[in-house]
């Protein structure tokens, strides 16, 4: 099936290396911050690489319209989280050498 045991051992080592790299990436991303803006930069959201919202900043001029405020916060939060996800995907592609591992994203 694998040709020989040496090939199998090599594949197992490579998967072990990939797993170690993924753990390092996860730890590194948790320390990173990704920001996004909406409402002409009147709302700023910062998300971490482990997909947590760290900060929401709102300009005083936005609070007069609660519907717009909710929309702006949602847009900025989703954009910040998308930025974190894109970085995760980029780093995982790098770590796996382009191998598609279902369920990672």
N, C-alpha and C positions, 0 to 999 in steps of 0.2 A: 504494500500500500504506500509506504513512504520511501521505498527504495532501500534504505538501510537505517540502522539505528543512529548513525552519526547525523543524518539529516534531521531525524526526529529530535535528537538532543539539541541540535542547532536551532531548530524552530522553538523549542521550549525555552531556550536561553533568550532568544529574541523576544518572545512574549513576556518573559520575566523582566527584561529591560524596558519594554514598552510600559508594563504595569508600574515599574518604579518611576519612569519618566512622567506618567500620568499623575501619580501621587505628588510629585514635585510641582507639576503644573498647577494642580488643584491648590496646593499650599501657596504658591506664588500668586495665583489669581486672587485668592482670598485677601491678599494684602493690597491689591490694586484697586484703584477707583476709576469709574467711568462716569462722565458727566454728560448731560444733555440739557438743552434749553428749548423753550417754546414760548409762544405769545410775545414774539419780538424780543426775546431774551429777558422777559419779565418773570419767568419761572425757570428755576434751575434745580435739577435733581441729580444727586450723586448716588450711584449704585456701586457696590463692591463686586469683585469678580466671583464671589460665591452667591450672587444674585440676591443681595439684601439692599434695601434702600437705606442709605446712610444719612442723607441730608436732603431737605426740601427748602428752597429759599424762594420767597414770593415778594415781588415788588409791591409796595403799598398801593400803587395805582390799580392793581388787579382786583383787590378785595371788594371793590364796589359791585362787581358782577360775579356772583357765586357760580353761575352756570359756566361762564367762561373760565373761571378759576379751576373748577373741577376738570374741564377739558384740557386746560394747559398742563395741569399736574399729571393727568393720565398720559398725555402725549410725551411729556418730558421723561416720565418714569419708564414708559415702554421703550423709548429711544435709548435711555441709559442702560437698561437691561439688555436690549438688543446689541449695544456696543460691547457689553461684557460677553455675551454669547458669541459674537463674531470673533473676539479675541480667543476665547476658549476653543472654538472650532479651528482657528488658524494654528494654535499651538498643538492641538491634538493631531491635526494633519501632519505637522512637522514631526511630532513624536512617533507617530505610527508609520511614517514613511509613505503616507497616502493610502494605507490600508483602511478600508471602511469597516469600522466595528459598530454594528447596529446597537442602538440603545444608549450610546454615549451622549447624544445631544438631545 
